[in-house]
Amino acid sequence: MSGRTLFLLIFVTLFPAFTYAQEESDTSSNFTPNIKPELNIPRLAAENIKIDGDLSEYVWEKAAVISNFTEISPGDNVKPEVETEGRVFYDEEYLYFGFTAYETDMKSLRASMSDRDRMYADDWIGAFIDTYGGLKQGFEMYCNPKSIQGDLLWTTNNEDSNFDIIYDSEAKIFKDKWTAEFRIPFKSLRFPETKEQNWRIHIIRNRPRGARQEIYWASVSRDDPNFMGQSGFLKGIKDVERGKDIQFLPYILGTQGSSLDDPSDPDSEFKHDKVQGQLGINASREASFLSRRETEFFHTSQCSLHSLSQQSTRCT
């Protein structure tokens, strides 16, 4: 084989790989992340919307678009390898988010049927909102591809999962993406009593693929410790009512005790007491969050009806 032939063979073999790498490099170098982006959201009628993870309703076409997401980790404010898109609008009672998380390999999607707040090792997406803009407190509301919710109360340098925020969310898995739909009652949040709101917000997508990929709408500099101070802004929400100071939390509690029929004989049968029922109402001065009650009992079934106004239930 002549030297010229060998050179041509090597060139033909390596050129496609070089071209692809160059295209990837060009794409990354041309990428400009969002820096403290602002979004004015419309007020739309949503009486026919169904929270089921399907974003095909016409109202979503008129919603404000959230785009140009950034990978902040492990990449440092670089273009993500997958696309993410969000849409947002509001009506008199609710704030609505719709997210589309595109995928290159759906087999790598992590989506577990877990308890609430036990899905953070999965893929998930959602909103992190500082309604007062004081950089001291924020509400985090997320959802995984199996519709499992995760929510947190963020304060400076701390995240507390011992609070629940009332909101609806459902997800749906497709062959090349998954979607999530959120409906957040304004009465579940606390915010200033002003005619128009100006909220700080991070939109976050978690994508664990070997390394945990963190994909944000607003870029976050590793050199700036003020994480929330680098957020985007959600504007345009007008004439909405926040939650009241007192919220009633009705609950139903059932207990049943068991003991040995003959305490001196460990092989004797168990006898079971009658189920004892209790109906009560707890009152909370925080409408934003619902503190979890830690009740110790055995052979117990508990169901908390967290909100009369939202008619929402959660059983454990």
C-alpha positions in Angstrom: 0.0 0.0 0.0 1.4 3.3 -1.0 1.9 6.2 1.4 -0.7 8.3 -0.5 -3.3 5.5 -0.3 -2.6 5.0 3.4 -3.1 8.7 4.0 -6.4 8.8 2.2 -7.6 5.8 4.2 -6.8 7.4 7.5 -8.3 10.7 6.4 -11.6 9.1 5.3 -11.8 7.1 8.6 -11.1 10.1 10.9 -12.8 12.9 9.1 -16.4 12.2 10.2 -15.3 11.9 13.8 -13.4 15.1 13.6 -16.3 16.9 11.9 -18.7 15.7 14.6 -16.4 16.8 17.4 -15.9 20.2 15.7 -19.7 20.6 15.4 -20.1 19.8 19.0 -17.4 22.3 20.0 -19.0 25.0 17.8 -22.4 24.3 19.3 -21.0 24.6 22.8 -18.9 27.7 22.1 -21.9 29.5 20.5 -24.2 28.8 23.4 -25.1 31.7 25.6 -26.9 30.9 28.9 -29.7 32.9 30.4 -28.4 35.4 33.0 -31.2 36.4 35.4 -33.9 36.0 32.7 -37.3 37.7 33.0 -40.6 36.3 31.9 -44.0 38.1 31.8 -46.7 35.5 32.0 -50.2 35.8 30.7 -53.5 35.4 32.5 -55.6 32.8 30.6 -58.9 31.0 31.1 -58.2 27.4 32.0 -61.6 26.1 32.9 -61.3 23.1 30.6 -57.7 22.1 31.5 -57.1 18.6 32.9 -54.0 18.0 35.0 -52.9 14.7 33.5 -49.4 15.4 32.1 -50.7 15.9 28.6 -49.9 19.3 27.3 -52.1 19.1 24.2 -54.7 21.6 25.4 -54.9 24.7 23.3 -54.3 27.0 26.3 -50.7 25.7 26.5 -50.0 27.2 23.1 -50.8 30.6 24.4 -48.7 30.3 27.6 -45.3 32.0 28.1 -42.4 29.9 26.9 -39.4 29.0 29.2 -36.4 27.9 27.0 -32.6 27.9 26.6 -31.8 25.8 29.6 -28.3 25.5 30.9 -26.3 22.6 32.5 -24.8 24.0 35.6 -23.4 20.6 36.8 -21.3 18.7 36.1 -20.8 21.1 33.1 -20.2 24.7 34.1 -23.0 26.7 32.4 -22.8 24.7 29.1 -25.4 23.6 26.6 -27.1 20.4 27.9 -27.1 17.3 25.8 -30.9 17.2 25.9 -33.5 19.9 25.3 -36.0 21.1 28.0 -38.9 23.4 27.5 -41.4 24.9 29.9 -44.6 26.9 29.6 -46.4 28.9 32.3 -49.6 30.9 32.7 -52.0 31.8 35.5 -55.7 32.4 36.2 -57.6 33.8 39.1 -56.8 30.9 41.4 -53.8 28.9 40.1 -50.3 29.1 38.7 -49.8 26.5 35.9 -46.5 25.0 34.7 -46.1 22.6 31.8 -42.7 21.0 31.2 -41.3 18.9 28.3 -38.1 17.0 29.1 -36.7 15.5 25.9 -34.6 12.4 26.0 -32.1 10.6 23.7 -32.4 7.3 25.5 -35.6 6.6 27.3 -34.2 3.4 28.8 -31.9 5.5 31.0 -34.9 7.4 32.5 -35.0 7.0 36.3 -38.6 7.0 37.6 -39.6 5.2 40.8 -42.9 4.7 42.4 -41.8 6.0 45.8 -43.3 7.9 48.7 -43.6 11.6 48.5 -40.2 13.3 48.9 -38.4 10.1 48.2 -37.8 10.6 44.5 -34.8 12.9 44.4 -32.5 10.1 43.0 -34.8 10.0 40.0 -35.4 12.3 37.0 -37.5 15.2 38.1 -38.4 18.7 37.2 -40.1 21.7 38.8 -40.1 25.2 40.1 -38.2 26.9 43.0 -39.9 30.2 43.8 -38.9 33.0 46.1 -42.2 35.0 46.2 -40.9 37.8 48.4 -37.6 38.3 46.6 -35.7 38.6 49.8 -33.4 35.7 49.1 -34.2 34.1 52.5 -37.1 31.7 51.8 -38.3 29.7 48.8 -40.9 27.1 47.9 -39.7 24.1 45.9 -42.2 21.9 44.0 -41.1 19.0 41.9 -42.4 15.9 40.1 -40.8 12.8 38.7 -41.9 10.9 35.5 -44.2 8.7 37.7 -46.0 11.8 39.1 -44.4 11.4 42.5 -44.1 14.8 44.2 -41.3 16.3 46.1 -41.5 19.6 47.9 -39.2 21.6 50.2 -39.1 24.8 52.2 -35.8 26.5 51.4 -34.2 28.9 53.7 -30.7 30.2 53.5 -28.3 27.2 53.6 -31.1 24.8 54.5 -33.9 22.7 52.8 -36.7 21.3 55.0 -38.7 18.4 53.7 -40.9 18.3 56.8 -43.5 20.6 55.2 -46.0 19.8 52.4 -47.3 22.3 49.9 -50.7 21.6 48.4 -50.4 21.4 44.6 -51.5 19.1 41.7 -49.0 17.5 39.4 -49.1 14.7 36.9 -46.5 13.4 34.5 -46.6 11.3 31.3 -43.9 9.3 29.5 -43.6 9.2 25.7 -41.1 7.4 23.4 -38.7 10.4 23.2 -39.6 12.6 26.2 -41.6 12.9 29.3 -43.9 15.7 30.4 -45.1 17.2 33.6 -48.0 19.4 34.4 -48.4 21.5 37.6 -51.3 23.4 39.1 -50.3 25.4 42.1 -53.1 27.2 44.1 -52.1 30.8 45.0 -53.7 30.0 48.4 -51.0 27.5 49.0 -48.3 30.2 48.8 -47.4 33.3 50.8 -46.5 36.5 48.9 -46.8 40.3 49.2 -50.2 41.9 49.2 -49.4 44.0 46.1 -51.4 44.5 42.9 -48.6 42.9 40.8 -46.2 40.2 41.8 -42.5 40.0 41.0 -41.1 36.6 42.0 -37.7 35.1 41.8 -37.7 31.7 40.2 -35.4 28.8 39.3 -36.7 26.1 36.9 -34.8 23.0 37.6 -34.4 19.6 35.8 -32.6 16.8 37.5 -31.1 14.1 35.1 -29.1 11.4 36.8 -26.9 9.7 34.1 -23.8 8.4 35.9 -23.1 11.9 37.1 -26.1 14.0 38.2 -26.9 16.5 35.5 -28.5 19.7 36.9 -30.2 21.7 34.2 -31.5 25.2 35.0 -33.4 27.9 33.2 -31.1 30.6 34.7 -27.4 30.1 34.8 -25.7 29.7 38.2 -22.0 30.8 38.6 -19.9 28.5 40.9 -18.0 31.6 41.9 -21.1 33.3 43.4 -22.4 31.8 46.7 -25.7 33.6 46.3 -27.6 30.9 44.6 -31.1 32.5 44.7 -29.7 35.9 43.7 -28.9 34.4 40.3 -32.4 33.3 39.6 -34.8 34.4 36.9 -37.9 36.6 37.5 -41.5 35.7 37.0 -43.6 38.8 36.3 -47.1 39.8 35.3 -49.2 38.0 38.0 -51.9 40.5 39.0 -54.9 40.6 41.3 -54.6 37.2 43.0 -55.2 36.3 46.6 -52.7 34.6 48.8 -53.4 32.1 51.5 -55.1 33.1 54.8 -53.5 32.9 58.2 -55.5 30.0 59.5 -56.1 26.7 57.8 -58.1 23.8 59.3 -56.5 20.3 58.9 -59.1 17.6 59.6 -57.8 14.1 60.1 -59.1 10.6 60.7 -57.1 8.2 62.9 -57.7 4.6 63.5 -55.7 2.4 66.0 -55.8 -1.3 67.0 -53.8 -2.9 69.7 -52.8 -6.6 70.0 -51.5 -8.7 72.9 -50.9 -12.4 73.7 -54.0 -14.3 74.9 -51.8 -16.0 77.5 -48.8 -13.7 78.5 -47.0 -16.7 80.1 -47.1 -18.7 76.9 -45.1 -17.2 74.0 -46.8 -19.6 71.6 -50.3 -18.5 72.4 -52.5 -16.7 69.9 -52.8 -13.0 69.6 -56.0 -11.3 70.6 -56.9 -8.1 68.9 -58.7 -5.2 70.5 -61.4 -3.3 68.7 -60.4 -0.6 66.3 -60.5 2.8 67.9 -61.5 5.7 65.7 -60.8 9.3 66.2 -61.9 12.3 64.2 -60.3 15.7 64.9 -59.3 19.0 63.5 -55.9 20.7 63.8 -55.6 24.4 63.1 -52.5 25.9 61.6 -51.5 29.6 61.3 -49.4 28.8 58.2 -51.5 28.3 55.1 -48.4 27.8 53.0 -47.3 24.5 54.5 -48.7 21.5 56.2 -46.5 20.1 59.0 -46.3 16.3 59.1 -47.6 14.7 62.3 -45.4 12.0 63.6 -47.7 9.6 65.4 -46.5 6.3 66.8 -48.9 3.4 66.9 -49.1 -0.2 65.7 -51.7 -1.8 63.4 -52.7 1.8 62.4 -54.3 3.2 59.3 -54.0 7.0 59.0 -55.4 9.3 56.4 -55.0 13.1 56.6 -57.4 15.3 54.7 -55.0 18.3 54.4 -57.3 20.9 53.0 -61.0 21.5 53.0 -60.8 24.1 50.3 -58.7 22.0 47.9 -60.4 18.7 48.9 -57.0 17.1 48.7 -56.2 13.8 50.4 -53.0 11.9 51.1 -52.8 8.6 52.8 -49.9 6.9 54.4 
